[in-house]
Amino acid sequence: MTAQECIKERRSIRRFKPDKIAHELLSGIIETASYAPSWKNTQITRYIAVEGALKDQIAQEGTAPFPNNGKIIENAPMLIAVTVIKNRCGYERDGSFTTPRVASQSFCLAAYEQGVGSVILGIFDQDRITSLLQLPEDRELVALIPIGYPDETPEAPRRKPVSELLSFQS
């Protein structure tokens, strides 16, 4: 699979088969995702794989701002909590802030290459899930990614034409 095929064919998956994700497979996905560029090579992203009762508790107690996300999490065999180390990416040595962080696209593309579906969820009760995961003070929860083997094949959404996305200046 080429990078172009991976980017163009990957879809957000919200319905999953019940089959579990092997921990070894997930380790390989994380290894691939670890090569994603990071500002000044800070490599601040940390992943927490959540299964079983805790995953279901997060689905039930941590998705009040958008309850449909709870249904997606319950349906997935595994939930990835994407966290970052606070005050490293985008910060200079003197503590001044330079640039914000980026999303989890590399993880999702690496998963897709292995036949694993995913969807990035950004609406959730950050405080409640941070508490449930017992995150240390230096960590921040930035995204939830339910993963599993797809039980749907969504069509590609309409894309904007390049003429609308690109401009040239000189």
Backbone torsions as a table, in degrees:
resi	resn	phi	psi	omega
1	MET	NA	128.6	177.5
2	THR	-80.8	163.9	176.4
3	ALA	-59.8	-41.5	-179.9
4	GLN	-62.0	-44.8	178.3
5	GLU	-61.5	-43.6	-179.1
6	CYS	-60.3	-47.2	-178.7
7	ILE	-66.4	-44.2	-176.0
8	LYS	-75.6	-27.2	-174.3
9	GLU	-95.8	-22.1	-178.6
10	ARG	-65.8	135.3	179.0
11	ARG	-127.6	156.4	172.1
12	SER	-72.7	125.5	-177.6
13	ILE	-108.4	128.8	-178.9
14	ARG	-118.7	-4.7	176.0
15	ARG	-128.1	127.9	-173.3
16	PHE	-124.4	151.1	169.9
17	LYS	-72.1	157.2	-177.2
18	PRO	-74.4	-9.1	-176.1
19	ASP	-57.6	134.6	179.7
20	LYS	-72.5	154.8	174.7
21	ILE	-92.6	123.9	178.8
22	ALA	-64.1	136.7	-179.5
23	HIS	-61.6	-33.6	178.2
24	GLU	-66.0	-39.1	177.6
25	LEU	-63.9	-44.8	178.5
26	LEU	-61.7	-39.6	177.9
27	SER	-59.6	-40.6	177.4
28	GLY	-65.1	-39.7	177.5
29	ILE	-62.2	-44.8	179.9
30	ILE	-64.5	-39.3	178.0
31	GLU	-60.3	-44.4	178.0
32	THR	-63.6	-46.8	-179.2
33	ALA	-62.1	-26.2	-178.3
34	SER	-66.0	-14.5	178.4
35	TYR	-85.9	-0.6	177.0
36	ALA	-61.4	143.7	178.6
37	PRO	-61.3	144.6	173.7
38	SER	-137.0	144.3	-176.0
39	TRP	-55.7	123.0	-178.8
40	LYS	53.3	30.6	179.8
41	ASN	53.2	38.0	-177.9
42	THR	-71.7	-26.4	176.9
43	GLN	45.9	57.0	-174.1
44	ILE	-88.2	-10.1	-175.5
45	THR	-72.6	133.4	175.0
46	ARG	-129.5	137.5	-176.8
47	TYR	-111.1	141.4	173.9
48	ILE	-123.2	118.5	177.4
49	ALA	-87.9	124.2	-175.3
50	VAL	-119.5	129.0	179.3
51	GLU	-132.2	172.5	169.9
52	GLY	63.4	-141.9	-172.8
53	ALA	-61.2	-38.9	-179.6
54	LEU	-66.3	-39.2	177.0
55	LYS	-60.0	-45.7	-180.0
56	ASP	-66.1	-36.4	177.8
57	GLN	-65.0	-41.0	175.6
58	ILE	-60.9	-43.8	179.1
59	ALA	-59.7	-40.2	-175.6
60	GLN	-81.6	-38.1	-172.0
61	GLU	-104.4	-14.1	-172.0
62	GLY	-113.1	10.8	-175.3
63	THR	-124.2	20.8	-179.5
64	ALA	-54.3	-37.0	-179.8
65	PRO	-63.9	-21.9	177.6
66	PHE	-153.7	83.6	-172.2
67	PRO	-55.1	-28.0	178.9
68	ASN	-59.9	-30.5	177.3
69	ASN	-62.4	-33.9	176.8
70	GLY	-62.7	-39.7	178.2
71	LYS	-64.6	-40.2	178.8
72	ILE	-64.1	-45.0	-179.6
73	ILE	-62.9	-43.7	179.2
74	GLU	-60.0	-36.2	-178.1
75	ASN	-74.7	-21.6	-176.7
76	ALA	-85.8	141.9	177.9
77	PRO	-71.9	-19.1	-178.3
78	MET	-148.0	147.6	176.3
79	LEU	-122.3	131.2	175.5
80	ILE	-102.9	120.5	173.0
81	ALA	-93.7	117.0	-179.6
82	VAL	-92.9	120.6	179.2
83	THR	-122.7	161.7	175.8
84	VAL	-131.7	153.1	173.7
85	ILE	-77.6	124.8	-176.4
86	LYS	-67.4	150.7	170.1
87	ASN	58.9	30.5	174.2
88	ARG	-118.3	-53.9	-179.2
89	CYS	-77.6	128.6	179.8
90	GLY	88.5	-3.3	-178.7
91	TYR	-109.3	139.9	174.7
92	GLU	-84.1	167.6	-179.5
93	ARG	-59.0	-28.4	179.4
94	ASP	-81.8	2.0	178.2
95	GLY	92.3	-6.6	179.1
96	SER	-74.4	149.1	-176.0
97	PHE	-94.0	133.4	-177.8
98	THR	-114.3	-43.4	-173.0
99	THR	-153.3	148.5	179.6
100	PRO	-79.6	172.3	178.8
101	ARG	-82.8	175.9	-179.6
102	VAL	-119.7	175.4	-174.4
103	ALA	-82.5	-170.0	-172.3
104	SER	-106.6	34.6	-176.7
105	GLN	-60.5	-42.1	-176.9
106	SER	-61.4	-40.0	177.1
107	PHE	-59.9	-48.4	-177.3
108	CYS	-64.5	-37.8	178.0
109	LEU	-69.5	-40.3	178.0
110	ALA	-64.3	-38.8	177.2
111	ALA	-64.7	-45.5	-179.1
112	TYR	-58.4	-41.9	179.7
113	GLU	-58.5	-28.4	179.8
114	GLN	-94.5	8.1	178.3
115	GLY	84.0	13.2	-178.4
116	VAL	-102.0	127.8	179.3
117	GLY	-87.5	158.5	-178.2
118	SER	-157.1	162.1	171.1
119	VAL	-148.1	134.0	179.5
120	ILE	-86.8	123.1	177.9
121	LEU	-106.9	128.6	-179.3
122	GLY	-116.5	-5.6	-179.3
123	ILE	-109.2	111.4	-179.5
124	PHE	-164.1	170.0	178.3
125	ASP	-84.8	92.8	-173.9
126	GLN	-58.8	-43.3	-178.4
127	ASP	-63.6	-45.0	-178.3
128	ARG	-65.3	-44.1	-178.1
129	ILE	-70.8	-36.9	175.4
130	THR	-58.0	-41.2	178.1
131	SER	-66.9	-46.7	-179.9
132	LEU	-60.5	-37.1	-179.9
133	LEU	-82.7	-8.2	-178.6
134	GLN	52.7	49.3	-179.8
135	LEU	-67.6	140.2	175.7
136	PRO	-68.6	161.7	-176.8
137	GLU	-56.3	-29.3	-176.1
138	ASP	-86.3	6.7	-179.4
139	ARG	-114.1	149.6	176.3
140	GLU	-131.6	132.0	176.0
141	LEU	-78.9	124.0	-176.9
142	VAL	-116.1	-21.6	-179.5
143	ALA	-162.0	155.6	171.0
144	LEU	-118.6	135.6	-179.3
145	ILE	-130.3	97.8	171.4
146	PRO	-66.0	136.8	179.4
147	ILE	-133.5	156.4	176.9
148	GLY	169.9	179.6	177.5
149	TYR	-77.9	128.8	-174.3
150	PRO	-60.1	138.9	172.6
151	ASP	-117.9	29.6	176.5
152	GLU	-159.8	160.8	177.5
153	THR	-133.2	81.6	-178.1
154	PRO	-66.5	148.1	174.1
155	GLU	-75.0	155.6	176.4
156	ALA	-68.5	131.4	174.9
157	PRO	-68.7	158.7	178.6
158	ARG	-60.1	137.3	178.9
159	ARG	-106.3	146.6	176.3
160	LYS	-71.8	148.3	178.7
161	PRO	-70.0	151.8	179.8
162	VAL	-55.2	-36.0	-179.5
163	SER	-59.7	-25.7	177.7
164	GLU	-87.2	-22.5	-175.6
165	LEU	-95.6	-21.7	-171.7
166	LEU	-123.3	136.1	170.9
167	SER	-135.6	156.8	179.5
168	PHE	-117.4	143.8	175.4
169	GLN	-134.8	150.2	175.8
170	SER	-143.7	NA	NA
